[in-house]
């Protein structure tokens, strides 16, 4: 049986993350707390049931241009790692789907490879590489999850 992935859209493209890497999907909770000297992809930090979750817009993190989501739009895909909460702001979550073998390698450090799900291509992301890339945007250390 093919492993299940959370499939979502960001920057007009389709992506997937392994289901076991995703803690939850939530509605954005602006206003975000400002993070000084942070990269443009960083939206800030939000409180999620008393926990601090750093929020990064996924599209620019993976090299996609385009317009930023308006405040409160989209969904936040939350990863929990090493007691640090990290959320990726995406356009929309499309569901949980089995993703078969990768058809070809991906480009960029965060993309494991490309696959086809429901007759449409998508990029399968590496949650460890995404976490490390986002952590660099915060000066090497994400806020504590609480």
N, C-alpha and C positions, 0 to 999 in steps of 0.2 A: 504494500500500500504506500502511495506517495505521501511524503510529509505534508502536513497542513501549514498554510501560511496565511497571514493577514494581508489582504490585497487592498491597495489604496491608490489614489491618484494624487500627484503633486506636480505642479508646474506643467500640467497638460499631459504628463506621462503616467504610465502604470508601474507600480512597484509592489514588492512583496517582502515581508519579514517573517522568519519562522515564528509560528504561533507561540512556542515556548519562550521566545525572547520578549514577547509583549506582555506587560503586566495588565494593561487595560487601555481602553479608548474612551476619552472624555471630551466634553465640550470645552472650548477655551474659556478661561476665567480671567478676562482682562478686568481692570488694567493690570499690566504686568509690572513687577518691581523692576526698576531700571538697574542695569548692570554696567557700571562705569568701564570705559575703554573696551567694550565688547565689539565684536565683528557685527556687520550689518545683518547677518543671518540670525543673530540672537534677538529674540523678542523680549526676553527678560526672565523673570521668575514668577510663578504663580503659586498660590496656596491651594492645595488639593486635600481637603479633609484634614487640615492642620499640618500637612507635609509641604515642604518646599520642593517644587519641581521646576527645573530649568527648562525653558522652552526655546527651541531652535526651529526656524523654518527650514523644512527639508529641501525644497527645490534649490535654493542657492547653495546649500551645503554640498549637494551632489553635482553642482556645476550648471544648473539650469537657470537661465535668466527669466525674464518676464516680470509681471507685476506681482507685488506682494499682496497677500490676502488682507482684506480690511479687518480692522479690530473686531474680534468676536466671531469671525467667519472660520470655516473649516472644522477640523477635528484634531485632537492631540493624541498621538499614539505614544503611550508611556512605557519606557523601559525602566526596569529597576536593576541597578548594578551597584554592588559594593556600598549599599546604604545611600546611594546617590540617585535621586529621581531625575530622569531626563525625558522630556517630551518632545516629539517631533510634530510640528504643525504641518498638516497635510490638507489638501483640498477636500477630500472625502474618503471615507473607508467604504470599500465596495463589498467586503465580506471575508469569509474564511474559506479558502479553497485548497484542495490538494495540488501541489506543484510537482510535476514529474521531473525527470533528469534535465539538467541544463543543456541547452542546445549549442551554446557557444559561450566562451568566457566573456566577462564584462569588461568594460573600460573604466578605469579609475579604481582607487583602492577600496571604496565602499561597496562596489558591485561585484558580487560573486560570479554572476553570469546571467544569461538571458534565457527565458523559457516562454512557452505559449500556454495560456490558460483561457479556456473558452474561446478559442480561435483568435486571441489577441495577444500580442507580445507584451512581456513585462520584464523588468529588471529585478532580480533577486538580490537583496541587499545583505551585507554582512553586518550583523548587529554590533560585533566587537569593533570593527573598523569605524562604524558610524559613531559609536560611543567615544572612541579615541579622537576622531575628528571634531566632534562637538566639544569635548573636554579642552582641546587646544583653543577653541574660540573663547573659552572662559579663562584663559590664562593658565591652563593646565589642571584646573581643579574645579569641579562642579560643586554647587552648594550642597550641603548635607541634606538628605531626605528627611531627617527628623527622627 
